[in-house]
Amino acid sequence: MGTAKPIEFPAAATTRTPEQLSAEVLKALRQDIADQLGVAIERAVISVPALFELPQSAATSEAARLAGFARVELLQEPIASALAAGWRSDDDGAGSWLVFDLGGGTFDASLLETRDGLLRVVGHDGDNFLGGRDFDWAITERLASRLAVVPRRNNPEHAGALRALRMAAEDAKIELSRGERAQVTLAQPLAVDGQDVEVDLDLDRATVERLCAPLVDCARGCRRGSRPRSPRATIR
């Protein structure tokens, strides 16, 4: 979001901008509400990463317009997180909240302050290019290294096999949030360099934690003091 570079989809023989793609998601959500509740939503509040600057925010507003919304308000995700966690304007006294958001599309760490019934973001930092996909790829590459024929990310012909393996890796990651071990099994073998490669691998939580530790360390050591800050947000 916030870039002018269009994205090509050769299989569909079409090109879309990030705003157009985001608009399709918003259209689907808007239609789901109409189908389930029989209500045509004209206005909405959309949460955005704290590190979104003016280009990204403007692109999000444009996507909402393309999706058919008459008006939208953008709410920073740390504010939305605090509200979801139970912040109320009538809470007594002052206090601080730390929202550490890692694992979605971006990494954001935000410090929120409560004072005189107001909640505002007083500081934030992060990385727009560090997120859940990095964790998925770390697991995927580990699984790929254990196969009889190893698919490589730098080989376009292996893209289909890696895509299927990455989806299985994501499912295993979710399963390991509740248990110590997970089985990664694909019903269909992967096609790699003209060979059928069976996938039936075990994965444990300790391995995933070790694979992901460098990414967590990267988030903990993130320093972006020179980059522009988004305007502070305040909610009453």
BELVEN-V648947 format. One record per residue. N is the residue number from 1. PHI is phi in whole degrees, -180 to 180 (999 if undefined). Layout:
# BELVEN-V648947
n=N phi=PHI
n=N phi=PHI
This chain:
# BELVEN-V648947
n=1 phi=999
n=2 phi=92
n=3 phi=-110
n=4 phi=-92
n=5 phi=-76
n=6 phi=-74
n=7 phi=-114
n=8 phi=-93
n=9 phi=-124
n=10 phi=-56
n=11 phi=-62
n=12 phi=-98
n=13 phi=54
n=14 phi=-143
n=15 phi=-132
n=16 phi=-136
n=17 phi=-85
n=18 phi=-56
n=19 phi=-63
n=20 phi=-67
n=21 phi=-66
n=22 phi=-62
n=23 phi=-62
n=24 phi=-64
n=25 phi=-64
n=26 phi=-65
n=27 phi=-60
n=28 phi=-63
n=29 phi=-64
n=30 phi=-63
n=31 phi=-71
n=32 phi=-59
n=33 phi=-65
n=34 phi=-62
n=35 phi=-68
n=36 phi=-85
n=37 phi=-113
n=38 phi=69
n=39 phi=-121
n=40 phi=-90
n=41 phi=-81
n=42 phi=-106
n=43 phi=-130
n=44 phi=-156
n=45 phi=-110
n=46 phi=-116
n=47 phi=-85
n=48 phi=-133
n=49 phi=-57
n=50 phi=-63
n=51 phi=-83
n=52 phi=-62
n=53 phi=-104
n=54 phi=-58
n=55 phi=-61
n=56 phi=-68
n=57 phi=-67
n=58 phi=-64
n=59 phi=-65
n=60 phi=-65
n=61 phi=-63
n=62 phi=-67
n=63 phi=-61
n=64 phi=-63
n=65 phi=-63
n=66 phi=-64
n=67 phi=-80
n=68 phi=103
n=69 phi=-78
n=70 phi=-77
n=71 phi=-155
n=72 phi=-136
n=73 phi=-119
n=74 phi=-98
n=75 phi=-123
n=76 phi=-63
n=77 phi=-59
n=78 phi=-61
n=79 phi=-64
n=80 phi=-61
n=81 phi=-64
n=82 phi=-64
n=83 phi=-63
n=84 phi=-67
n=85 phi=-81
n=86 phi=114
n=87 phi=-63
n=88 phi=-134
n=89 phi=-68
n=90 phi=-96
n=91 phi=-63
n=92 phi=-79
n=93 phi=77
n=94 phi=-101
n=95 phi=-174
n=96 phi=-126
n=97 phi=-124
n=98 phi=-111
n=99 phi=-108
n=100 phi=-109
n=101 phi=-112
n=102 phi=-135
n=103 phi=124
n=104 phi=-89
n=105 phi=-83
n=106 phi=-139
n=107 phi=-110
n=108 phi=-137
n=109 phi=-122
n=110 phi=-131
n=111 phi=-104
n=112 phi=-110
n=113 phi=-127
n=114 phi=-108
n=115 phi=-156
n=116 phi=54
n=117 phi=77
n=118 phi=-113
n=119 phi=-120
n=120 phi=-143
n=121 phi=-85
n=122 phi=-102
n=123 phi=-173
n=124 phi=-157
n=125 phi=-155
n=126 phi=158
n=127 phi=-147
n=128 phi=-71
n=129 phi=-122
n=130 phi=-129
n=131 phi=-162
n=132 phi=-60
n=133 phi=-63
n=134 phi=-64
n=135 phi=-66
n=136 phi=-62
n=137 phi=-69
n=138 phi=-60
n=139 phi=-71
n=140 phi=-60
n=141 phi=-66
n=142 phi=-65
n=143 phi=-64
n=144 phi=-61
n=145 phi=-66
n=146 phi=-98
n=147 phi=-83
n=148 phi=-63
n=149 phi=-124
n=150 phi=-90
n=151 phi=-75
n=152 phi=-116
n=153 phi=-69
n=154 phi=-86
n=155 phi=-111
n=156 phi=-57
n=157 phi=-70
n=158 phi=-95
n=159 phi=-60
n=160 phi=-64
n=161 phi=-65
n=162 phi=-68
n=163 phi=-63
n=164 phi=-65
n=165 phi=-69
n=166 phi=-67
n=167 phi=-63
n=168 phi=-67
n=169 phi=-64
n=170 phi=-65
n=171 phi=-62
n=172 phi=-66
n=173 phi=-59
n=174 phi=-65
n=175 phi=-62
n=176 phi=-75
n=177 phi=-75
n=178 phi=-117
n=179 phi=-145
n=180 phi=-94
n=181 phi=-140
n=182 phi=-143
n=183 phi=-106
n=184 phi=-105
n=185 phi=-132
n=186 phi=-109
n=187 phi=-66
n=188 phi=-110
n=189 phi=-66
n=190 phi=-82
n=191 phi=-95
n=192 phi=-130
n=193 phi=53
n=194 phi=78
n=195 phi=-116
n=196 phi=-89
n=197 phi=-113
n=198 phi=-75
n=199 phi=-120
n=200 phi=-149
n=201 phi=-125
n=202 phi=-101
n=203 phi=-143
n=204 phi=-118
n=205 phi=-64
n=206 phi=-60
n=207 phi=-65
n=208 phi=-63
n=209 phi=-62
n=210 phi=-68
n=211 phi=-66
n=212 phi=-90
n=213 phi=-56
n=214 phi=-62
n=215 phi=-71
n=216 phi=-65
n=217 phi=-62
n=218 phi=-62
n=219 phi=-67
n=220 phi=-66
n=221 phi=-98
n=222 phi=-63
n=223 phi=-137
n=224 phi=-128
n=225 phi=-63
n=226 phi=-91
n=227 phi=-83
n=228 phi=-62
n=229 phi=-98
n=230 phi=-75
n=231 phi=-59
n=232 phi=-66
n=233 phi=-113
n=234 phi=-131
n=235 phi=-130
n=236 phi=-107
